[in-house]
Amino acid sequence: MKGAKAGESHPDAVHSPILGLKLAEKLKATGVEVVFRSSSENDVKPASTGTYLIEKLKK
């Protein structure tokens, strides 16, 4: 996918996966748990935001 690597231009930079990847890196560095999903990854767990929240609340 064009724009999926840092330094490449993307036609819609705000919705580029790079913005999410960079945000995830910064959050992980501060100890925040991150689940990154993009449209190119169809097989990522959890299946939905609701499923993730329910799994976390059960712990």
N, C-alpha and C positions, 0 to 999 in steps of 0.2 A: 504494500500500500504506500503510495507516495505520501510523504509527510509523516511517516511513522518512525523516522529517525531524527534525532536532534541535529539541527543545522540545515535540514531540508525545508524548503518553503511548502506551504500548504494553502490551498485556496480559501479555507475557512479556519484560520489559525486558532480561534477561540475553541472550536469544536474538534481540533486536531487531537489525536491520541497523545501527542507530545506534551500538551499542557497537563493532561492527567498523569502521565508518567513522571513529569517533573514535580508535580504536587505530591504524588505518592512518595517519591524519594525524600522530599523535605519532611513529610509527616512521619515516615518510618524513622528518620533520623532523630525525631523528637520522642519516639516511643509510641506513636499512635498506630494502632492496627489498621491496615489498609487492604481493601479488596479492589483490585483494578480490573475493570472489564471494558472491552472495546468491541465494536461490531465485527472485528475480524476473529474474535475468539468466541465460538458458539458453544463450547463445551466446558465453560467455567462454572465452578461451584462457588457459592450457592446459586440456586436457580433464580432466585428473586430477592429483592430487598427485604420483603416480608419474611421469607424463609431465613435469611441471615439474622434478622432481628429476633425472631422467635428462638433460633438456636442459641443466640447470645444470652437472652433472658432466662433460658432454662438452666444455664450454668451457675 
